[in-house]
Amino acid sequence: MGEDGERIPVPVNAGGSMFGNDEGPEDVELKPGASVTSTLAWVSTQEGGDLIEGDALEIAAAPDTGARVFPLEGHDIRLMDELNTTAWRTAPAG
């Protein structure tokens, strides 16, 4: 999101990156207090276009669920850069 609170048109791709392997989606049922994780990787290239600064990430677990906004400080993006994200996974039993 930009400083005006409007969304910046950054493509979001399902799948892994060099930061995490994606085994694909699967049904996940959580008990109260349980959590899931996903890896989000910012892909930035010099060919990405004009450099702009993103002020926040708006993230939702699914399209029809409420989103949370996470502030960013000092992160720049390019208009044609991308975000790669893995499917949600429960934490391994430890």
Chimera marker file (.cmm) of the C-alpha trace (Angstrom):
<marker_set name="trace">
<marker id="1" x="0.000" y="0.000" z="0.000" r="1" g="1" b="0" radius="0.5"/>
<marker id="2" x="1.196" y="3.489" z="-0.732" r="1" g="1" b="0" radius="0.5"/>
<marker id="3" x="1.316" y="6.376" z="1.718" r="1" g="1" b="0" radius="0.5"/>
<marker id="4" x="-2.187" y="7.359" z="0.605" r="1" g="1" b="0" radius="0.5"/>
<marker id="5" x="-3.531" y="3.949" z="1.752" r="1" g="1" b="0" radius="0.5"/>
<marker id="6" x="-4.284" y="2.868" z="-1.808" r="1" g="1" b="0" radius="0.5"/>
<marker id="7" x="-3.144" y="-0.500" z="-3.099" r="1" g="1" b="0" radius="0.5"/>
<marker id="8" x="-0.048" y="-0.613" z="-5.295" r="1" g="1" b="0" radius="0.5"/>
<marker id="9" x="-0.491" y="-2.966" z="-8.294" r="1" g="1" b="0" radius="0.5"/>
<marker id="10" x="2.051" y="-5.642" z="-7.375" r="1" g="1" b="0" radius="0.5"/>
<marker id="11" x="1.414" y="-9.170" z="-8.738" r="1" g="1" b="0" radius="0.5"/>
<marker id="12" x="1.164" y="-11.926" z="-6.096" r="1" g="1" b="0" radius="0.5"/>
<marker id="13" x="2.176" y="-15.399" z="-7.265" r="1" g="1" b="0" radius="0.5"/>
<marker id="14" x="1.400" y="-18.675" z="-5.554" r="1" g="1" b="0" radius="0.5"/>
<marker id="15" x="4.447" y="-20.881" z="-5.281" r="1" g="1" b="0" radius="0.5"/>
<marker id="16" x="7.811" y="-21.062" z="-3.637" r="1" g="1" b="0" radius="0.5"/>
<marker id="17" x="10.936" y="-19.019" z="-4.001" r="1" g="1" b="0" radius="0.5"/>
<marker id="18" x="14.546" y="-19.310" z="-2.939" r="1" g="1" b="0" radius="0.5"/>
<marker id="19" x="13.257" y="-18.523" z="0.578" r="1" g="1" b="0" radius="0.5"/>
<marker id="20" x="10.888" y="-21.475" z="0.842" r="1" g="1" b="0" radius="0.5"/>
<marker id="21" x="9.553" y="-24.509" z="-0.999" r="1" g="1" b="0" radius="0.5"/>
<marker id="22" x="5.822" y="-24.653" z="-1.666" r="1" g="1" b="0" radius="0.5"/>
<marker id="23" x="4.220" y="-28.089" z="-1.517" r="1" g="1" b="0" radius="0.5"/>
<marker id="24" x="0.918" y="-26.645" z="-2.768" r="1" g="1" b="0" radius="0.5"/>
<marker id="25" x="-2.393" y="-26.027" z="-1.043" r="1" g="1" b="0" radius="0.5"/>
<marker id="26" x="-4.035" y="-28.505" z="1.291" r="1" g="1" b="0" radius="0.5"/>
<marker id="27" x="-6.990" y="-28.395" z="3.660" r="1" g="1" b="0" radius="0.5"/>
<marker id="28" x="-6.006" y="-27.082" z="7.068" r="1" g="1" b="0" radius="0.5"/>
<marker id="29" x="-8.210" y="-27.257" z="10.163" r="1" g="1" b="0" radius="0.5"/>
<marker id="30" x="-7.020" y="-25.305" z="13.177" r="1" g="1" b="0" radius="0.5"/>
<marker id="31" x="-7.908" y="-25.905" z="16.798" r="1" g="1" b="0" radius="0.5"/>
<marker id="32" x="-8.362" y="-22.812" z="18.982" r="1" g="1" b="0" radius="0.5"/>
<marker id="33" x="-4.984" y="-21.182" z="19.605" r="1" g="1" b="0" radius="0.5"/>
<marker id="34" x="-3.264" y="-22.991" z="16.715" r="1" g="1" b="0" radius="0.5"/>
<marker id="35" x="-1.547" y="-21.098" z="13.919" r="1" g="1" b="0" radius="0.5"/>
<marker id="36" x="-0.350" y="-21.443" z="10.353" r="1" g="1" b="0" radius="0.5"/>
<marker id="37" x="2.566" y="-19.913" z="8.485" r="1" g="1" b="0" radius="0.5"/>
<marker id="38" x="3.341" y="-18.893" z="4.937" r="1" g="1" b="0" radius="0.5"/>
<marker id="39" x="6.536" y="-17.583" z="3.359" r="1" g="1" b="0" radius="0.5"/>
<marker id="40" x="6.281" y="-14.245" z="1.562" r="1" g="1" b="0" radius="0.5"/>
<marker id="41" x="9.175" y="-13.323" z="-0.730" r="1" g="1" b="0" radius="0.5"/>
<marker id="42" x="9.632" y="-9.914" z="-2.332" r="1" g="1" b="0" radius="0.5"/>
<marker id="43" x="11.080" y="-10.245" z="-5.843" r="1" g="1" b="0" radius="0.5"/>
<marker id="44" x="12.802" y="-7.041" z="-6.931" r="1" g="1" b="0" radius="0.5"/>
<marker id="45" x="14.724" y="-6.564" z="-10.148" r="1" g="1" b="0" radius="0.5"/>
<marker id="46" x="16.386" y="-3.618" z="-11.830" r="1" g="1" b="0" radius="0.5"/>
<marker id="47" x="14.099" y="-4.192" z="-14.805" r="1" g="1" b="0" radius="0.5"/>
<marker id="48" x="11.056" y="-3.833" z="-12.544" r="1" g="1" b="0" radius="0.5"/>
<marker id="49" x="10.127" y="-0.310" z="-13.523" r="1" g="1" b="0" radius="0.5"/>
<marker id="50" x="9.855" y="2.898" z="-11.536" r="1" g="1" b="0" radius="0.5"/>
<marker id="51" x="11.042" y="2.695" z="-7.951" r="1" g="1" b="0" radius="0.5"/>
<marker id="52" x="8.369" y="3.595" z="-5.393" r="1" g="1" b="0" radius="0.5"/>
<marker id="53" x="8.085" y="3.091" z="-1.655" r="1" g="1" b="0" radius="0.5"/>
<marker id="54" x="5.495" y="0.788" z="-0.149" r="1" g="1" b="0" radius="0.5"/>
<marker id="55" x="4.269" y="1.834" z="3.297" r="1" g="1" b="0" radius="0.5"/>
<marker id="56" x="2.382" y="-1.345" z="4.266" r="1" g="1" b="0" radius="0.5"/>
<marker id="57" x="1.401" y="-4.867" z="3.275" r="1" g="1" b="0" radius="0.5"/>
<marker id="58" x="-2.285" y="-5.799" z="3.371" r="1" g="1" b="0" radius="0.5"/>
<marker id="59" x="-2.549" y="-9.557" z="3.931" r="1" g="1" b="0" radius="0.5"/>
<marker id="60" x="-5.598" y="-11.832" z="4.136" r="1" g="1" b="0" radius="0.5"/>
<marker id="61" x="-5.712" y="-15.598" z="4.646" r="1" g="1" b="0" radius="0.5"/>
<marker id="62" x="-8.229" y="-15.905" z="1.796" r="1" g="1" b="0" radius="0.5"/>
<marker id="63" x="-10.000" y="-13.493" z="-0.559" r="1" g="1" b="0" radius="0.5"/>
<marker id="64" x="-13.230" y="-13.479" z="1.468" r="1" g="1" b="0" radius="0.5"/>
<marker id="65" x="-11.635" y="-12.940" z="4.884" r="1" g="1" b="0" radius="0.5"/>
<marker id="66" x="-10.673" y="-9.745" z="6.630" r="1" g="1" b="0" radius="0.5"/>
<marker id="67" x="-7.212" y="-8.390" z="5.915" r="1" g="1" b="0" radius="0.5"/>
<marker id="68" x="-4.579" y="-7.122" z="8.332" r="1" g="1" b="0" radius="0.5"/>
<marker id="69" x="-2.236" y="-4.285" z="7.501" r="1" g="1" b="0" radius="0.5"/>
<marker id="70" x="1.455" y="-4.602" z="8.359" r="1" g="1" b="0" radius="0.5"/>
<marker id="71" x="3.507" y="-1.372" z="8.222" r="1" g="1" b="0" radius="0.5"/>
<marker id="72" x="6.770" y="-1.349" z="6.280" r="1" g="1" b="0" radius="0.5"/>
<marker id="73" x="9.663" y="0.974" z="6.938" r="1" g="1" b="0" radius="0.5"/>
<marker id="74" x="12.447" y="1.587" z="4.448" r="1" g="1" b="0" radius="0.5"/>
<marker id="75" x="11.274" y="-0.980" z="1.896" r="1" g="1" b="0" radius="0.5"/>
<marker id="76" x="11.161" y="0.001" z="-1.729" r="1" g="1" b="0" radius="0.5"/>
<marker id="77" x="9.403" y="-1.807" z="-4.538" r="1" g="1" b="0" radius="0.5"/>
<marker id="78" x="9.183" y="-1.379" z="-8.253" r="1" g="1" b="0" radius="0.5"/>
<marker id="79" x="5.854" y="-1.135" z="-10.008" r="1" g="1" b="0" radius="0.5"/>
<marker id="80" x="6.438" y="-4.354" z="-11.924" r="1" g="1" b="0" radius="0.5"/>
<marker id="81" x="8.022" y="-6.352" z="-9.105" r="1" g="1" b="0" radius="0.5"/>
<marker id="82" x="6.257" y="-9.339" z="-7.591" r="1" g="1" b="0" radius="0.5"/>
<marker id="83" x="5.465" y="-11.084" z="-4.336" r="1" g="1" b="0" radius="0.5"/>
<marker id="84" x="5.719" y="-14.881" z="-4.138" r="1" g="1" b="0" radius="0.5"/>
<marker id="85" x="3.882" y="-16.701" z="-1.381" r="1" g="1" b="0" radius="0.5"/>
<marker id="86" x="3.612" y="-20.303" z="-0.265" r="1" g="1" b="0" radius="0.5"/>
<marker id="87" x="0.419" y="-22.076" z="0.799" r="1" g="1" b="0" radius="0.5"/>
<marker id="88" x="-0.501" y="-21.944" z="4.488" r="1" g="1" b="0" radius="0.5"/>
<marker id="89" x="1.026" y="-24.728" z="6.606" r="1" g="1" b="0" radius="0.5"/>
<marker id="90" x="0.669" y="-25.735" z="10.218" r="1" g="1" b="0" radius="0.5"/>
<marker id="91" x="3.860" y="-25.618" z="12.238" r="1" g="1" b="0" radius="0.5"/>
<marker id="92" x="5.580" y="-29.001" z="12.621" r="1" g="1" b="0" radius="0.5"/>
<marker id="93" x="5.074" y="-30.677" z="15.987" r="1" g="1" b="0" radius="0.5"/>
<marker id="94" x="8.019" y="-29.909" z="18.149" r="1" g="1" b="0" radius="0.5"/>
<link id1="1" id2="2" r="1" g="1" b="0" radius="0.2"/>
<link id1="2" id2="3" r="1" g="1" b="0" radius="0.2"/>
<link id1="3" id2="4" r="1" g="1" b="0" radius="0.2"/>
<link id1="4" id2="5" r="1" g="1" b="0" radius="0.2"/>
<link id1="5" id2="6" r="1" g="1" b="0" radius="0.2"/>
<link id1="6" id2="7" r="1" g="1" b="0" radius="0.2"/>
<link id1="7" id2="8" r="1" g="1" b="0" radius="0.2"/>
<link id1="8" id2="9" r="1" g="1" b="0" radius="0.2"/>
<link id1="9" id2="10" r="1" g="1" b="0" radius="0.2"/>
<link id1="10" id2="11" r="1" g="1" b="0" radius="0.2"/>
<link id1="11" id2="12" r="1" g="1" b="0" radius="0.2"/>
<link id1="12" id2="13" r="1" g="1" b="0" radius="0.2"/>
<link id1="13" id2="14" r="1" g="1" b="0" radius="0.2"/>
<link id1="14" id2="15" r="1" g="1" b="0" radius="0.2"/>
<link id1="15" id2="16" r="1" g="1" b="0" radius="0.2"/>
<link id1="16" id2="17" r="1" g="1" b="0" radius="0.2"/>
<link id1="17" id2="18" r="1" g="1" b="0" radius="0.2"/>
<link id1="18" id2="19" r="1" g="1" b="0" radius="0.2"/>
<link id1="19" id2="20" r="1" g="1" b="0" radius="0.2"/>
<link id1="20" id2="21" r="1" g="1" b="0" radius="0.2"/>
<link id1="21" id2="22" r="1" g="1" b="0" radius="0.2"/>
<link id1="22" id2="23" r="1" g="1" b="0" radius="0.2"/>
<link id1="23" id2="24" r="1" g="1" b="0" radius="0.2"/>
<link id1="24" id2="25" r="1" g="1" b="0" radius="0.2"/>
<link id1="25" id2="26" r="1" g="1" b="0" radius="0.2"/>
<link id1="26" id2="27" r="1" g="1" b="0" radius="0.2"/>
<link id1="27" id2="28" r="1" g="1" b="0" radius="0.2"/>
<link id1="28" id2="29" r="1" g="1" b="0" radius="0.2"/>
<link id1="29" id2="30" r="1" g="1" b="0" radius="0.2"/>
<link id1="30" id2="31" r="1" g="1" b="0" radius="0.2"/>
<link id1="31" id2="32" r="1" g="1" b="0" radius="0.2"/>
<link id1="32" id2="33" r="1" g="1" b="0" radius="0.2"/>
<link id1="33" id2="34" r="1" g="1" b="0" radius="0.2"/>
<link id1="34" id2="35" r="1" g="1" b="0" radius="0.2"/>
<link id1="35" id2="36" r="1" g="1" b="0" radius="0.2"/>
<link id1="36" id2="37" r="1" g="1" b="0" radius="0.2"/>
<link id1="37" id2="38" r="1" g="1" b="0" radius="0.2"/>
<link id1="38" id2="39" r="1" g="1" b="0" radius="0.2"/>
<link id1="39" id2="40" r="1" g="1" b="0" radius="0.2"/>
<link id1="40" id2="41" r="1" g="1" b="0" radius="0.2"/>
<link id1="41" id2="42" r="1" g="1" b="0" radius="0.2"/>
<link id1="42" id2="43" r="1" g="1" b="0" radius="0.2"/>
<link id1="43" id2="44" r="1" g="1" b="0" radius="0.2"/>
<link id1="44" id2="45" r="1" g="1" b="0" radius="0.2"/>
<link id1="45" id2="46" r="1" g="1" b="0" radius="0.2"/>
<link id1="46" id2="47" r="1" g="1" b="0" radius="0.2"/>
<link id1="47" id2="48" r="1" g="1" b="0" radius="0.2"/>
<link id1="48" id2="49" r="1" g="1" b="0" radius="0.2"/>
<link id1="49" id2="50" r="1" g="1" b="0" radius="0.2"/>
<link id1="50" id2="51" r="1" g="1" b="0" radius="0.2"/>
<link id1="51" id2="52" r="1" g="1" b="0" radius="0.2"/>
<link id1="52" id2="53" r="1" g="1" b="0" radius="0.2"/>
<link id1="53" id2="54" r="1" g="1" b="0" radius="0.2"/>
<link id1="54" id2="55" r="1" g="1" b="0" radius="0.2"/>
<link id1="55" id2="56" r="1" g="1" b="0" radius="0.2"/>
<link id1="56" id2="57" r="1" g="1" b="0" radius="0.2"/>
<link id1="57" id2="58" r="1" g="1" b="0" radius="0.2"/>
<link id1="58" id2="59" r="1" g="1" b="0" radius="0.2"/>
<link id1="59" id2="60" r="1" g="1" b="0" radius="0.2"/>
<link id1="60" id2="61" r="1" g="1" b="0" radius="0.2"/>
<link id1="61" id2="62" r="1" g="1" b="0" radius="0.2"/>
<link id1="62" id2="63" r="1" g="1" b="0" radius="0.2"/>
<link id1="63" id2="64" r="1" g="1" b="0" radius="0.2"/>
<link id1="64" id2="65" r="1" g="1" b="0" radius="0.2"/>
<link id1="65" id2="66" r="1" g="1" b="0" radius="0.2"/>
<link id1="66" id2="67" r="1" g="1" b="0" radius="0.2"/>
<link id1="67" id2="68" r="1" g="1" b="0" radius="0.2"/>
<link id1="68" id2="69" r="1" g="1" b="0" radius="0.2"/>
<link id1="69" id2="70" r="1" g="1" b="0" radius="0.2"/>
<link id1="70" id2="71" r="1" g="1" b="0" radius="0.2"/>
<link id1="71" id2="72" r="1" g="1" b="0" radius="0.2"/>
<link id1="72" id2="73" r="1" g="1" b="0" radius="0.2"/>
<link id1="73" id2="74" r="1" g="1" b="0" radius="0.2"/>
<link id1="74" id2="75" r="1" g="1" b="0" radius="0.2"/>
<link id1="75" id2="76" r="1" g="1" b="0" radius="0.2"/>
<link id1="76" id2="77" r="1" g="1" b="0" radius="0.2"/>
<link id1="77" id2="78" r="1" g="1" b="0" radius="0.2"/>
<link id1="78" id2="79" r="1" g="1" b="0" radius="0.2"/>
<link id1="79" id2="80" r="1" g="1" b="0" radius="0.2"/>
<link id1="80" id2="81" r="1" g="1" b="0" radius="0.2"/>
<link id1="81" id2="82" r="1" g="1" b="0" radius="0.2"/>
<link id1="82" id2="83" r="1" g="1" b="0" radius="0.2"/>
<link id1="83" id2="84" r="1" g="1" b="0" radius="0.2"/>
<link id1="84" id2="85" r="1" g="1" b="0" radius="0.2"/>
<link id1="85" id2="86" r="1" g="1" b="0" radius="0.2"/>
<link id1="86" id2="87" r="1" g="1" b="0" radius="0.2"/>
<link id1="87" id2="88" r="1" g="1" b="0" radius="0.2"/>
<link id1="88" id2="89" r="1" g="1" b="0" radius="0.2"/>
<link id1="89" id2="90" r="1" g="1" b="0" radius="0.2"/>
<link id1="90" id2="91" r="1" g="1" b="0" radius="0.2"/>
<link id1="91" id2="92" r="1" g="1" b="0" radius="0.2"/>
<link id1="92" id2="93" r="1" g="1" b="0" radius="0.2"/>
<link id1="93" id2="94" r="1" g="1" b="0" radius="0.2"/>
</marker_set>
